[in-house]
Amino acid sequence: MIRTLADIDVAALAAFDAIIDVRSPGEFAEDHLPGAINLPVLDDAERAEVGTEYVQGSKFRARRNGAALVARNIARHLEGALADAPAGLKPLVYCWRGGQRSHAMVTIMDQVGWPVTVLDGGYQTWRRGVVRRLYDEPLDHRFVLIDGPTGVGKTEMLGRLAEAGEQVLDLEALANHRGSLFGAMPGGQPSQKLFDSRLIAALAALDPARPVAVEAESSRVGTVTLPKQIWAVMQAAPVVELTAPMEDRISRILQDYDGFSRNSDLVAEVLARLPRHISKSQRADWLEMVRQGQTAAFVQSLIEAHYDPAYGRQGRRPIAHLPSYAVDALKQILQSA
């Protein structure tokens, strides 16, 4: 018997052995339920082909050709990704809005004998829940912001706190971006929708009764924007500022951005995006430093002329100033927050 689920959240996903997204790979890449696997019943080209025929040609031919493609693709999944799935597998299946694609898959899976569930309303049901949680309803979580000028080791501190058993929310990891001018990371950033889904999954793993350490960010991390309710909690959160000597900051930046700082073409591309108050001659001097291998001098000059003045304009008022190695002191602040 095919079961139907009218709503879904991260906790409810644990009841299923597999979350199966039958949308096209392009739809899946834009966003999907946490932990989902992509077993498309139509790939991107097939979906476009069937849709074009339906709109511009014959609706009957579109349905017939689509049915043939769907049948072949489902057979391929049964013989491939699902070939070793046990008889007791409990899958949740969804498509875009709980229509023909998911029902084609669950009909066959039900005939096989798997106790399959289809998400009513499909991915859109999930997305509505994400939007409600991140943009409409106040969050239950309490944050403590870890702040400090560029290079003091804020992300490093989050990792140490996590190792020590404290709760952390690493926004830069979820956004796949270091949150700075040179912050691009391999693989590129997720879409805004996928970033939101990652946030929901990360928040679900945190206990609202305990404070959460979060690196202080602007309202954007690279190309993604912090959702309204996340930003509201961050704006109201107490701030702890980390400090470190200039030489330590330079060393850490050179280590974290090693490949980037030695690529003059990439440096030139990023420097072109600096605010207008940074003169062309200053940018040219920085680029020449990189080309001459004077990366430490380049980083120090960039810190002094751009990063530190920008940090000073943020106007946050820390409740404490700690050296970047003071994990135990920061733990005490978190535990008393």
N, C-alpha and C positions, 0 to 999 in steps of 0.2 A: 504493500500500500504506500502510495506517495504521500508524504507528510508535507504540510505547508507551514512556514514560519512567517509571521506578519511583521516582526521587528527583530533587530539583532544588535548586540553590542559585543565588546571584546570578551567579556566574561562568558557570554552564551556560546561563543565560538569553541570554547573548550569541550563542549559536549559532542563535537564531531571529530571523526578520525581524519577527515580530509575536507578542505574548503576548495571547491572546484569552480573556477571562473571560466565560463564557456564563451566569453566574448572574444573578439579578435585580439591579436597581440598588441596592436596599437592602443586599443581601449584599455587593455590590461596594464600597459606601460604607463599610461597617464595616471591611473590610480586603481587600487584593488583592496579587497579586505585583507587584513593582516594574516599572513601565513597561507594565503591562497596560492594554488598552482593554476597555470593557464593551460586548459585543454580546449582550444577553440573549436567550435563546430563550423565556423567559417573564418578563414583568415582575412586579412585586410583587403587583399585583391578580390577574393571571392565575394566578400560583403559588398564591396563597391560595384562589382559586376551585377550581382543580383539586384541591388538597389537601383542601379541605372535602368535595368530592364523593367523593373516594376514601375518606375516613374515615366520612362520615355517609350517603353515598348508594350509588351503584353504582360499583364498581371498574372495570367495563367502560366505563361512560360517562366516567369520569374519564380513562382512558387514551385513549379515542377523541377526546374534546374537547381533551385536552392535546396529542395528536399534531397535531390541526388547528391549534392555536395555535402550536405549535413550527414547523410547516411554513411558516406564514405569516410568522412572525418571521424565520426563516432566509432566506426569499425576500427579505424587506425588506432584510436586511443584504447579501445578494448584489447587490441592485440599488442599494444605498446605500453604506455604508462600505467594502464590498469591490469595488465596481464597477470601480475602476481598479487593483486589485491585480494585479501581473504574474503570469505563468504560473509563474515560479520562486519565488514566495513560499513561505517556510518558516515556517509558524505553529505555535505551541504552544497547544493548547486545553485548558481545564480548567473543571470545574464544582465543586460542593461536595465530592463524594467520588468523582469519576470514573465517574458513573453515566449515566443515560439522557440527560441534557441535553447533556453533552459528546459522547457517542457519536452523538447525532443530528446535531450540527454537523459532527463530523469525517467521518461517513459521506458527507454531501453534499459537503464540501470535497474529500474523496478522489475522489469521482466527477467533480468538476470538473477534477481533475488536479493539485491542489496537494499537495506532499509534506508532509502534515500529521502532527503528533505529538500524542497525547493524554497528559495527565499522569495516571498511574495513582494512584488515591486522591484526585485532585483537589486542591482548596485545602487539605484536611486534611493532605495530604502536606507541602505547604509549611509549614503552621503547626507541624507536629511538628518540622520542622527548625529553625524559628525558636526554638521553646521550648527545644530541646536546646542551641542555640548561646548563647542569652542567659540561660537559667535553670539549665542543668545543667552545661555544660562551661566550664572556666576560659577566659577570653579570652587571646589571645596579645599583645594590645596593651598598651603602656605609656603612661600618662597623666601629664601635668603639669597640676595644677589652677591656674587663674587666679582668684584670690580678691580680696576687697576689699569695703569697705562700699558700700551702695547709692549709685549715681551716679558711681562712679569711672571707668566706661567699660570694663567687662570684655568686654561683647559687641563693643564698638568695637575693642578690642585683638585679639579673635579675627579680626576682619575684616582688620586690618592684618597680622597674622601670616600669614593665608592669602595675601594679596597678595604677601607677601615669600617665599612658597614653603614655608612651614611647614605641617605637618599639623594640622588643627583638627577638632574634633567639636562642632558647634553644637547642643546639646541643646534650647535654647529655640526655634531655628528648626524643628527636627523636631517639637517639641511645639506649635508655634504659640502660644507663651505666654512672656511675659518672666520668668516665675518669681517674681514679686513679688505683693504684695497688689493692686496696680493693673495686673497683667500681662496681662489679657485682650486678645486681638487679634482683628481682624475675621476672620470665617470660622469662628471657634470652634476647638476642639481636636480632633485625631483621636481615634478610639477607642484603647484600650490596644493592641489587636491591630495597628492600622494604625501606631501609634507604634513598636511593636516591629519591624514590617516596614521602616519607614523607617530605624531604627537598623541593622538588618542590612545594608541597601543602603549606608548611609554607612560602616559599618565595612569592608565589602568593598572600598571604594575607597581604604582606608588601608593603608600598608605597616607590618606589625607590627614590622619592624626599626627603625623610626624612632619617636620619641616623638610623642605627640598632645597638643596643647593643648586643654583642656576647661574651660569655666567651672564653678567650684565651685557646686554646687546642693545643695538638700536632696534627700531621697529621692523627692520628688514635684515635678513641674513642672506647676503648675496641677492638673488632674484626673488626669494620667497619672503612673504610678509608674516609676521607673528600674528596669529588670530586675536581678535578683540579681547577675549577673556584672558588669554595668556598675558597679553600686554597689560591689561588692567591689574592683574595680580603683581606683575613685575614692577609697575609704577608705584604700587603701595608697599613694596617689600623693603625691609631693612637692607642696608648695603655694608659690606665689609670690603675694604680696599687693601689689596696686596701691594707690597712695595719690593723693589729689588734694585741693586746698583746698576748703573748704566752698562758696565761691562758684561754683567750677567744677562741683561736684556738683549744686548747685541749678539752675544753668543747663542742664546736660545733662538732668536730670530734666524740667524744664519743656519742653525741646525734644522729648524722647522721648514725653512724656505730655501734650502740649499740649491736644488736644481733651478728654481725660478730665479734666484738672485744672480745666477751665472749665465742666464739667457738674456742677452741684451735686447733681442727683438721683442721678447715678451715684456721685459721691463719697459721698453719704449711704448708698447701698447697700453700698459697700465698707467704710466706716467701721463699719457695724453688725457686720461680721465680725471686727473687731479682738479681740484677747484681752481677757478680762474685767478685767485689771488697768488697762486704759486707761479712765478714768472717763467717765461720761456727759457731764459738764461739759466735759471735754477734747474729746470728739468734737463737742459742740455748738460749742465755740470754733473748731475747725478748719473745720466746715461754714460757720460765719459768715464766716470769712476768705475762703473760696472764693466765697461769695455777694457779698462786698464787693470781689472782684477782687484780693485780697491773696494771690495764688498763691505768690509767692516766700516770703513769711512762713509760709504754710501748709506748704510743702515743707520749709523749714528746721526748723520745729517738729516735723513728723512724723519727720524724720530723727533729731532729737535725743531725742525721747521714745519712739520705737518702733523704727526701723530700726537705729540704732547700738547700742542696748542688746541687741537680738536678735542682731546680728552678734557682739557681744562674748561672748555666751554659747555660741557654737559651739565654741570651744576648739581651733581648728586652730592648728598651729604652723608658720608659714611658714619656708621656707629662705632667702627673700630678700624685701626690701621695695623696690618700685620705683615711681617716679612713673608716672602713667598714660600718659605719652608715650614711655616708654623701650622702644621696640620692639626696638632693636638689642641692648640688654642682655638682654631676655627671649629673643631668638633665641639668644644665646650659652648661656643656661641650658638651653634646649631641646636644643641641639646637643650639650651635654655630659651630658645626662640619660641 
